[in-house]
Amino acid sequence: MIKIRSRGFLADSIVVLALALLAGCASQNSAQLSPTVSPTPSSTPTVTPSTATSLTYDNTKYGFKFTLPLSWTGYTLVNSTWQGRNVATGAVEETGPLILIRHPLWTAAAKRQDIPIMVFTLNQWSKVISEKMSLGAAPIPPSELGRNATYVFALPARYNYAFPTGYQEVDQIIQSKPLHAN
């Protein structure tokens, strides 16, 4: 839940100006980030006019929508890859997309908790669930967020283990079941 604090007009103006500057700087600096940071053609944020209480990240490539609070307006996407290792051999056996939804206030100097979404084919997910494939040192598998006829969307185990700034907000977002598979 978003907490709203009373502020004077001047303070509100400063916050709006700071957010506008951060959004502008983020778009200029996005080429320096690694892995790829981009609003991709397959993902379009949508906001319902006037009475909107949330915005939606719409990923048409994988077929899901993710609801975000309005405080995430101006978010960026970081496209990365997860690796799955064969439990018996330790060799990397599978890879897949890892989409990070990044808060608009995130900077290299003041990192915030991302919202990570792992994308699995049904066959890959079967290997994870049957414990034939490991995704990291954590002895627990990712948590399923949703699925469609082709993909399973999951939250990595211990994604917020370091308790970065904003981890409580991301936990609240995840608890609201924001992913809707098409």
PyMOL commands that set and color helices and strands:
alter all, ss='L'
color gray80, all
select helices_A, chain A and resi 9-32+70-72+122-129+167-175
alter helices_A, ss='H'
color red, helices_A
select strands_A, chain A and resi 36-37+43-47+54-59+64-69+76-86+92-102+115-121+133-134+143-147+151-155+179-181
alter strands_A, ss='S'
color yellow, strands_A
deselect
rebuild
show_as cartoon
